[in-house]
């Protein structure tokens, strides 16, 4: 049976090293051969060598013990839980637009500062108008 193993070691600056090996050997022999190949790569640059070696230590650990099986989740009865304290949320109260002392030239309504700005934006050079009169 043929086995194929491929690895990609990410380096800095969007660079990576990709190595694939394939063979009829045992899995452990292929992994050892892959480790030998990786040990030769990146030796001309200290940063690259460090990244390749970190990958080798993290992934290709020889004779590493199997991780322990996952433990059953701990179930805490509801009676033993502490109540979650209530949090007081204060919603900001909207502030009323400031009166400007300016009134609409058409209907005479007093304009807020926002309406004055909109009036200047949408009808420059004219006397200020309220939002209803601007739509006319």
BAFI-3210 file (N, C-alpha, C; in Angstrom, 3 decimals, decimal comma, padded with zeros to 6 digits):
// residues 136
n [1|2|3|4|5|6|7|8|9|10|11|12|13|14|15|16|17|18|19|20|21|22|23|24|25|26|27|28|29|30|31|32|33|34|35|36|37|38|39|40|41|42|43|44|45|46|47|48|49|50|51|52|53|54|55|56|57|58|59|60|61|62|63|64|65|66|67|68|69|70|71|72|73|74|75|76|77|78|79|80|81|82|83|84|85|86|87|88|89|90|91|92|93|94|95|96|97|98|99|100|101|102|103|104|105|106|107|108|109|110|111|112|113|114|115|116|117|118|119|120|121|122|123|124|125|126|127|128|129|130|131|132|133|134|135|136]
n.u [000,844|000,591|001,711|001,154|002,537|002,163|003,417|003,195|005,109|004,692|006,163|007,547|006,326|004,455|005,493|006,174|007,132|006,721|006,484|006,291|006,105|006,166|005,568|006,101|006,775|006,800|004,696|006,078|008,681|008,414|007,717|010,064|011,820|010,721|011,204|013,992|014,385|013,219|014,992|017,134|016,356|016,171|018,468|020,187|019,222|018,572|016,032|014,269|015,209|014,602|011,804|011,215|012,362|010,794|008,341|009,007|009,512|007,011|005,215|006,367|007,205|009,262|008,345|006,379|004,204|000,820|-001,872|-003,792|-006,987|-010,003|-011,586|-014,626|-017,190|-017,627|-020,448|-022,390|-024,737|-027,750|-028,632|-026,350|-025,182|-024,086|-026,123|-026,479|-025,495|-027,715|-027,497|-027,465|-028,583|-028,107|-029,805|-028,954|-030,505|-032,179|-031,185|-032,887|-033,068|-031,209|-032,603|-032,474|-033,280|-034,002|-036,413|-038,655|-038,939|-041,255|-043,397|-043,031|-042,245|-040,165|-036,754|-034,606|-031,105|-030,144|-031,994|-031,468|-028,885|-029,362|-031,035|-029,293|-027,572|-029,142|-030,523|-028,810|-028,036|-030,623|-033,314|-033,621|-035,386|-037,881|-037,861|-040,189|-041,024|-038,806|-039,113|-041,134]
n.v [-001,172|002,153|005,108|008,523|011,510|014,877|018,070|021,472|024,169|027,155|030,260|033,532|036,571|035,722|033,353|029,868|026,462|023,543|020,101|016,868|013,396|010,015|006,578|002,972|002,257|001,655|003,625|004,988|004,970|006,570|008,989|009,477|009,786|012,081|013,885|013,938|015,143|017,674|018,574|019,406|021,658|025,233|026,056|028,126|030,473|031,906|032,507|031,091|028,471|028,200|028,249|025,977|024,009|024,348|023,467|020,804|019,899|020,265|018,770|016,408|014,677|012,185|008,929|009,841|009,879|008,760|011,083|011,581|009,992|011,856|013,359|012,664|015,100|017,443|017,596|019,964|020,220|022,155|023,294|023,924|026,075|029,452|032,342|034,564|037,853|040,643|043,031|046,447|048,282|051,241|053,174|055,638|058,778|060,356|063,478|066,510|068,338|071,325|074,526|077,173|079,710|080,414|080,545|078,775|079,906|079,517|078,168|079,122|077,679|077,003|076,271|073,462|072,965|070,963|070,957|073,459|073,065|071,035|072,466|074,432|072,764|071,444|073,506|075,793|079,237|080,135|081,209|079,690|076,542|074,326|070,709|069,588|071,564|071,694|069,384|069,995]
n.w [000,000|-000,884|000,680|001,167|002,240|002,963|003,750|004,807|005,642|007,131|006,499|007,145|005,542|003,565|002,532|002,039|002,717|000,976|001,196|-000,119|000,283|-000,875|-000,600|-000,263|002,216|005,809|007,957|010,035|009,020|006,757|007,954|009,380|007,246|006,083|008,150|008,047|005,565|006,005|007,934|006,485|005,175|004,794|006,111|005,538|006,538|009,608|010,746|009,072|009,450|012,155|012,118|010,582|012,218|014,508|013,539|013,034|015,663|016,813|015,232|014,144|016,235|017,419|018,525|020,277|023,075|023,007|023,145|026,149|026,526|025,919|028,718|030,485|030,324|032,969|034,891|036,386|038,872|038,632|040,988|042,414|041,245|041,231|041,429|038,682|038,846|038,469|035,907|035,662|033,057|031,509|029,346|027,044|027,178|024,602|023,390|022,978|019,943|019,719|020,057|017,705|017,343|014,887|012,320|010,092|006,768|005,351|006,824|009,369|011,603|014,459|013,982|014,470|015,287|013,654|011,543|010,461|009,491|007,551|005,858|004,909|003,545|001,569|000,292|-000,572|-000,110|000,190|002,334|005,574|005,917|007,297|007,771|006,599|004,833|003,184|001,700|-000,027]
ca.u [000,000|001,363|001,330|001,626|002,493|002,523|003,413|003,503|005,619|004,499|007,257|007,110|006,201|003,647|006,291|006,039|007,860|005,816|007,205|005,460|006,823|005,255|006,304|005,482|007,389|005,944|004,400|007,161|009,846|008,116|007,785|011,472|012,405|010,233|011,939|015,360|014,326|012,982|016,181|018,088|015,785|016,178|019,655|020,904|018,605|018,268|014,588|013,648|015,591|013,861|010,409|011,181|012,640|009,619|007,348|009,462|009,312|005,584|004,424|007,052|007,868|009,423|007,938|005,590|003,091|-000,500|-002,522|-004,773|-008,345|-010,742|-012,347|-016,046|-017,449|-018,120|-021,801|-022,671|-026,188|-028,225|-028,811|-025,074|-024,687|-024,344|-026,953|-025,794|-026,027|-028,358|-026,723|-028,296|-028,188|-028,700|-029,846|-028,839|-031,726|-031,882|-031,293|-033,688|-032,250|-031,150|-033,302|-031,489|-033,837|-034,288|-037,692|-038,839|-039,445|-042,562|-044,447|-042,749|-041,864|-038,789|-035,894|-033,524|-029,804|-030,030|-032,789|-030,749|-027,775|-029,923|-031,536|-028,128|-026,977|-029,991|-030,972|-027,864|-028,357|-032,023|-033,641|-033,789|-036,708|-037,999|-037,745|-041,399|-041,036|-037,746|-039,600|-042,129]
ca.v [000,000|003,400|006,169|009,843|012,502|016,218|019,082|022,843|024,950|028,573|031,156|034,933|037,274|034,937|032,280|028,594|025,328|022,411|018,863|015,669|012,159|008,905|005,323|001,747|001,976|001,812|005,033|005,555|005,188|007,747|010,179|009,717|010,319|013,454|014,663|014,109|016,129|018,984|018,970|019,993|022,856|026,520|026,205|029,343|031,616|031,512|032,562|029,980|027,243|028,146|027,906|024,578|023,189|024,420|022,571|019,432|019,569|020,262|017,809|015,145|014,238|010,727|008,111|010,638|009,103|009,187|011,969|010,850|010,094|012,979|013,032|012,954|016,466|017,568|018,143|020,612|020,366|023,532|023,807|024,370|027,238|030,746|033,163|035,623|039,142|041,446|044,188|047,600|048,897|052,565|053,609|057,095|059,481|061,228|064,912|067,236|069,260|072,681|075,584|078,101|081,058|080,603|079,934|078,419|081,054|079,228|077,898|079,861|076,789|077,209|075,212|072,938|073,168|069,963|071,418|074,583|072,493|070,395|073,506|075,025|071,756|071,119|074,694|076,859|080,577|080,467|081,329|078,342|075,918|073,117|069,503|069,393|072,541|071,340|068,295|070,525]
ca.w [000,000|-000,952|001,613|000,734|003,311|002,512|004,807|004,428|006,763|006,842|006,848|007,143|004,256|002,632|001,961|002,713|002,159|000,856|000,918|-000,188|000,015|-001,108|-000,645|000,229|003,505|006,980|008,269|010,832|008,157|005,921|008,812|009,669|006,014|005,963|009,142|007,539|004,474|006,601|008,676|005,537|004,546|005,483|006,951|005,185|007,197|010,985|010,983|008,353|010,142|013,417|011,824|010,155|013,395|015,384|012,936|013,271|017,083|017,135|014,468|013,867|017,461|017,347|019,675|021,221|023,630|022,547|024,114|026,957|025,967|026,502|029,923|030,425|030,792|034,336|034,914|037,665|039,034|038,595|042,345|042,965|040,519|041,837|040,533|037,947|039,306|037,441|035,482|035,339|031,801|031,362|027,956|026,988|026,788|023,470|023,685|022,003|019,156|020,282|019,318|017,158|017,214|013,470|011,971|008,682|006,009|004,764|007,812|010,590|012,695|014,921|013,456|015,312|014,653|012,587|010,396|009,851|008,709|006,364|004,978|004,237|002,672|000,434|-000,438|-000,243|-000,591|000,474|003,760|006,132|005,884|008,098|006,950|005,805|003,734|002,243|000,837|-000,976]
c.u [000,894|000,795|001,942|001,456|002,940|002,444|003,707|003,922|005,487|005,685|006,719|006,967|005,508|004,456|005,987|006,892|006,875|006,631|006,201|006,366|005,803|006,090|005,510|005,991|006,354|005,752|005,547|008,394|009,635|008,227|009,237|012,173|011,982|010,979|013,368|015,403|014,157|014,204|017,223|017,611|015,935|017,414|020,433|020,377|018,146|016,766|013,872|013,957|014,806|012,411|010,281|011,400|011,456|008,514|007,729|009,216|007,827|004,837|005,098|007,816|008,008|009,012|007,165|004,463|001,775|-001,118|-003,538|-006,155|-009,086|-011,553|-013,812|-016,268|-018,007|-019,491|-022,051|-024,181|-026,571|-028,347|-027,518|-024,506|-025,026|-025,205|-026,112|-026,366|-026,642|-027,517|-027,700|-027,763|-028,896|-028,646|-029,754|-030,147|-031,387|-032,072|-032,091|-032,781|-032,318|-031,901|-032,272|-031,995|-034,148|-035,610|-037,766|-039,463|-040,847|-043,639|-044,212|-042,354|-040,427|-037,950|-034,865|-032,210|-029,603|-030,796|-032,106|-029,615|-028,284|-030,415|-030,391|-027,511|-027,810|-030,552|-030,052|-028,299|-029,788|-032,199|-033,905|-035,236|-036,703|-037,976|-038,984|-041,422|-039,906|-038,204|-040,574|-041,475]
c.v [001,241|004,396|007,461|010,800|013,834|017,189|020,432|023,589|026,413|029,374|032,570|035,433|036,428|033,863|030,999|027,554|024,174|021,188|017,725|014,480|011,045|007,640|004,167|001,389|002,046|003,298|005,683|005,838|006,408|009,027|010,509|010,297|011,769|014,358|014,920|015,147|017,526|019,487|019,635|021,330|024,084|026,780|027,477|030,591|031,184|031,505|031,386|028,666|027,095|027,745|026,443|023,669|023,203|023,506|021,121|019,016|019,412|019,106|016,442|014,632|012,718|010,060|008,907|009,772|009,639|010,104|011,174|010,991|011,244|012,504|013,342|014,375|016,449|018,242|018,696|020,754|021,843|024,116|024,403|025,590|028,521|031,571|034,258|036,958|039,923|042,678|045,292|048,253|050,225|052,944|055,124|057,712|060,417|062,687|065,577|068,168|070,660|073,672|076,629|079,530|081,392|079,921|079,720|079,614|080,809|079,085|078,596|078,998|077,080|076,009|074,769|073,168|072,176|070,420|072,593|074,056|071,821|071,426|074,163|074,052|071,561|072,330|075,856|078,198|080,991|080,639|079,926|077,874|074,679|071,898|069,258|070,334|072,265|070,291|068,805|070,985]
c.w [000,000|000,041|001,104|001,902|002,734|003,667|004,188|005,678|006,377|007,349|006,859|005,709|003,187|001,917|002,719|002,005|002,145|000,448|000,905|-000,431|-000,101|-001,145|-000,097|001,622|004,623|007,256|009,024|009,988|007,259|006,739|009,126|008,436|005,791|006,931|008,668|006,416|005,057|007,360|007,777|004,976|005,433|006,310|006,646|005,880|008,582|011,264|010,318|009,050|011,447|013,179|011,399|011,362|014,372|014,855|013,213|014,716|017,409|016,476|014,356|015,078|017,412|018,663|020,725|021,777|023,105|023,587|024,918|026,339|026,633|027,707|029,693|030,927|032,211|034,287|036,311|037,784|039,119|039,994|042,887|042,249|041,266|040,889|039,877|038,406|038,148|037,152|035,112|034,070|031,680|029,887|027,933|026,537|025,639|023,856|022,578|021,216|019,752|019,382|018,888|017,101|015,770|013,167|010,463|007,954|005,472|005,842|009,145|011,773|013,114|014,515|014,483|014,574|013,503|011,347|009,700|008,972|007,432|005,358|004,206|003,234|001,409|-000,309|-000,089|-000,844|-000,348|001,968|004,298|006,111|006,767|007,177|006,107|004,608|002,730|001,249|-000,215|-002,247]
res [x|x|x|x|x|x|x|x|x|x|x|x|x|x|x|x|x|x|x|x|x|x|x|x|x|x|x|x|x|x|x|x|x|x|x|x|x|x|x|x|x|x|x|x|x|x|x|x|x|x|x|x|x|x|x|x|x|x|x|x|x|x|x|x|x|x|x|x|x|x|x|x|x|x|x|x|x|x|x|x|x|x|x|x|x|x|x|x|x|x|x|x|x|x|x|x|x|x|x|x|x|x|x|x|x|x|x|x|x|x|x|x|x|x|x|x|x|x|x|x|x|x|x|x|x|x|x|x|x|x|x|x|x|x|x|x]
***
